Amino acid sequence: MKIRDLLPILIYDDSCYHCSKFANIAKSLAGKNILIVGHYTDIGKEIKSEIFPKDYDSTRMFWFVTDKTAYGGRAGVLPLISFILTGKSRKIPVKDIPLIYGNDCKTTRAFFMRVRTLLSNSQKIPLKQI
């Protein structure tokens, strides 16, 4: 699989209820223009192994990956919105996003913890030839 052919990609925490809802909203707004995969899916693990260093914990935030940069957490919000509003139409194979989550993650407290994590974590990783 060539990751370059799949870009742009939204990688989200597929074990979290609120993160899955966020991914579903992004999917409904972006249509087939963004490939959306979970951190813990086989394709998500494969993509992350090619983008991130070996011992890097990328699961603390969502990632929006373009052809030049991987934007994590707060840094990914504006590029994601910008792409949804102005992105080129691409025919990317899109699969349904499974809502896999634990009951603890469905609480109001968990929601605010996720928002806090989103706002406090931000990272940009320039991509080399992938």
N, C-alpha and C positions, 0 to 999 in steps of 0.2 A: 504494500500500500504506500502510495506517495502522499505524504501529508500536504504538500504544496497544492495538490489537486482538490483537497477537502476544505481549504481555507475560504472564508473565516470560520472559526470554530468557537463555540461557547462551551466551556467545561464547567460543570456545576456539581455540587454535592448531592448525589442522587440518593443518599441515605437520610436526607433532611426534608421534612415536609415543606417548610417555607422556601427552601432553595429550589425544590421541585416546582413549586407554584411560580416562583420567579422565572424559572426556565420555561414553563408553559406560557407565561405572558410574553417572554421574548420570542418564543416560537410562533405565537399567534400574530405578533407584530411584524416579525421578519419573514414569515412564510418559509419558502424553501431557500432563502438566501444565506442562511447560517446553519451550519451543522451543529446540533446540540447533543452533547454526550455527557454522561456522568463520570465522575472521578473513578468509580469502582467498576465500571463496565470494562469488558475486554478491550474494546476499541479506545476507550478513555485511557486505560493503562498503557496501551501501545503508543498513543499520541504523546502522553506525558513522558514516557521513557525517551522519546526522541527530542523533546523540547527542553526538559529540565535536567539539571545535574543529578547524578545517581542518588545521593542521600538527601535530596531536597524534598521537604514536606509541602506539596502544592495543594493539599486538601483544606487548608484553612480559609480559602476564599475561592470565589469563582474566577475563571480566567477567560478573557476574550483574546483570541489569537488571530492576528492578521499576518500578512506576508512578511512584515518586518519586525513586529513586536508582539510579545505576550504581555497583556495588561492584566494585572491581578487586583481584585478587590476594588477599592475606591477609584484607582487609576483606570479601571475598565468600564466604569459607568458611562462617561462621556463618549469614548470611542464606540461603545455598543449602541448608544442612542444615535450618535452621528451616522453609523452604518445603517441602522434601521431606517433613518429618515432619508439618507442620500445614497445608500449602497446600490451597487450594480445588481441586476438580476442574474442569478446563477442557478443552474439546475443541479442542486446537490441532493444526494439521496438522504431523505429525512425519515427517521424512524420515530414512532411514538415514544414519548418520555414516560417511563414508568414512575408512578408515584410510590416509591419505596421509602418508608420512614417508620421511625419508632414513635410511640405515643408521647414520650417525653418531649420530643421535638415539636409537637403540635400545640404546646401551651403558649400563652401570651408572653411569659417570661422568656421562653426559647426564641420567640420572634424578636424581642428586644435585644437579646444576646447576639443574635445573628446580625441585626442592624448595627449594633455596636462593633462587632467584628468587621463588618464591611467597611464602616467608616474609619476604623483605626488601622486597618491593614491596607497597604497600597504598595504595589511594586510593578516595575516595568523591566522586562527582560528582552534586550535586543536579540533577535534571532539571526543565527548564521544561516548558511545554506542548509535548508531542511528538505 
